[in-house]
């Protein structure tokens, strides 16, 4: 995906069918239905996968080896739902209901040849959407299919937040813009503000990254993201102490994954400890790269969850505290 080589997913149209799956943690039925209602309000035909409401429980005799509690059904069934939805010619987008844990467990169970064949049709590449644990799918899909994917709020989580305030409305507005683009040309740049620059300067390149703990979890596996050379790297996480953030950044550095990165964009680090300590950790680890670093971007975990198109060309202006991700055909200017 270097040099913006990823094919952009085809923008959605009203009436398109999207399949909602649960590849990770168990899903609350009420939240899922409310989230699907939001998708239908966007004009989409949202359908729920066969096993999306499955739930593994602890205990019992004769349980399958992959039937570990805390997952939305068995590994085999979660993989089947993903592959069935992705390979269905009538489905334009596969939307993950929530994150949690478990996406990496299904990667070995997918028929990657069949899914590669189904990834692009006459309208262009299909859309995969999700965040957090779904980072494992973003990295695998981006590397194997050469397509962009959508990182943002999921229907059984943030889309059905109890409050209907500005954070939720901005999140939905950003989701709509990334998914649908402009009705005439589809060329709608998405501008995402940050709160502070930890390293000055400008950078251009394809956007990569995701949830930090998931990126490090895939290193050394067949599903690891390509090295970040020439790319703008987005990193965020939740419930990780500053020392664990330090350890994971150190792992990315020692693995050589960040070598040659053009710039770094950081999310809000929700519930990750003292913000000043985190800034010190990140600055200390990333300063040797000598690249622009923009912090406080409202994407990933947090009350406001803007949608980012991973693999798309982007421009980072740390001094102006702005990340611009360009729409289909938009290019970096």
RAGI-V122590 format. One record per backbone hydrogen bond with DSSP energy under -0.5 kcal/mol. NH is the residue of the N-H (numbers start at 1). CO is the residue of the C=O. If there is no record, write none. Layout:
# RAGI-V122590
nh->NH co->CO
nh->NH co->CO
This chain:
# RAGI-V122590
nh->4 co->1
nh->5 co->2
nh->7 co->146
nh->10 co->125
nh->12 co->179
nh->15 co->43
nh->16 co->13
nh->18 co->45
nh->19 co->93
nh->20 co->18
nh->20 co->47
nh->21 co->19
nh->21 co->95
nh->25 co->99
nh->32 co->28
nh->33 co->29
nh->34 co->30
nh->35 co->31
nh->36 co->32
nh->37 co->33
nh->38 co->34
nh->39 co->35
nh->40 co->36
nh->41 co->37
nh->42 co->38
nh->43 co->40
nh->44 co->39
nh->45 co->16
nh->46 co->44
nh->47 co->18
nh->49 co->20
nh->52 co->49
nh->54 co->51
nh->56 co->71
nh->67 co->64
nh->68 co->66
nh->70 co->56
nh->71 co->68
nh->72 co->24
nh->73 co->71
nh->75 co->66
nh->78 co->74
nh->79 co->75
nh->80 co->76
nh->81 co->77
nh->82 co->78
nh->83 co->79
nh->84 co->80
nh->85 co->81
nh->86 co->82
nh->87 co->83
nh->88 co->84
nh->88 co->85
nh->89 co->87
nh->91 co->88
nh->92 co->17
nh->92 co->90
nh->93 co->17
nh->94 co->127
nh->95 co->19
nh->95 co->93
nh->96 co->129
nh->97 co->21
nh->101 co->99
nh->105 co->102
nh->106 co->102
nh->106 co->103
nh->107 co->104
nh->109 co->106
nh->110 co->107
nh->112 co->110
nh->115 co->111
nh->116 co->112
nh->117 co->113
nh->118 co->114
nh->119 co->115
nh->119 co->116
nh->121 co->124
nh->124 co->121
nh->125 co->8
nh->126 co->119
nh->127 co->92
nh->129 co->94
nh->130 co->150
nh->134 co->131
nh->135 co->132
nh->136 co->133
nh->137 co->134
nh->138 co->134
nh->139 co->135
nh->140 co->136
nh->141 co->137
nh->142 co->138
nh->143 co->139
nh->144 co->140
nh->145 co->141
nh->146 co->141
nh->146 co->142
nh->147 co->141
nh->148 co->7
nh->149 co->310
nh->150 co->128
nh->151 co->149
nh->151 co->308
nh->152 co->130
nh->152 co->150
nh->153 co->305
nh->156 co->97
nh->157 co->154
nh->159 co->154
nh->160 co->157
nh->161 co->158
nh->169 co->165
nh->170 co->166
nh->171 co->167
nh->172 co->168
nh->173 co->169
nh->174 co->170
nh->175 co->171
nh->176 co->172
nh->177 co->173
nh->178 co->174
nh->179 co->175
nh->180 co->176
nh->181 co->176
nh->181 co->177
nh->186 co->182
nh->188 co->186
nh->189 co->187
nh->190 co->325
nh->191 co->189
nh->192 co->190
nh->192 co->323
nh->193 co->191
nh->194 co->321
nh->195 co->295
nh->196 co->295
nh->198 co->196
nh->198 co->293
nh->199 co->293
nh->203 co->316
nh->205 co->314
nh->207 co->312
nh->208 co->232
nh->210 co->234
nh->212 co->236
nh->214 co->211
nh->215 co->211
nh->216 co->212
nh->217 co->213
nh->218 co->214
nh->218 co->215
nh->219 co->215
nh->219 co->216
nh->221 co->218
nh->224 co->221
nh->228 co->257
nh->230 co->260
nh->231 co->228
nh->232 co->206
nh->233 co->231
nh->233 co->263
nh->234 co->208
nh->234 co->232
nh->235 co->265
nh->236 co->210
nh->239 co->270
nh->244 co->241
nh->245 co->241
nh->246 co->242
nh->247 co->243
nh->248 co->244
nh->249 co->245
nh->250 co->246
nh->251 co->247
nh->252 co->248
nh->253 co->249
nh->254 co->250
nh->255 co->251
nh->256 co->253
nh->257 co->252
nh->258 co->252
nh->259 co->256
nh->261 co->258
nh->262 co->231
nh->263 co->231
nh->264 co->292
nh->265 co->233
nh->266 co->294
nh->267 co->235
nh->270 co->237
nh->272 co->269
nh->278 co->274
nh->279 co->275
nh->280 co->276
nh->281 co->277
nh->282 co->278
nh->283 co->279
nh->284 co->280
nh->285 co->281
nh->286 co->282
nh->287 co->283
nh->289 co->286
nh->290 co->286
nh->290 co->287
nh->292 co->262
nh->293 co->199
nh->294 co->264
nh->295 co->196
nh->296 co->267
nh->297 co->266
nh->298 co->193
nh->299 co->297
nh->305 co->303
nh->306 co->298
nh->306 co->304
nh->308 co->151
nh->310 co->149
nh->310 co->308
nh->311 co->207
nh->312 co->309
nh->314 co->205
nh->315 co->324
nh->316 co->203
nh->317 co->315
nh->317 co->322
nh->318 co->201
nh->318 co->316
nh->319 co->201
nh->321 co->317
nh->322 co->317
nh->323 co->192
nh->324 co->315
nh->325 co->190
nh->325 co->323
nh->326 co->313
nh->326 co->324
nh->328 co->186
nh->330 co->327
nh->333 co->331
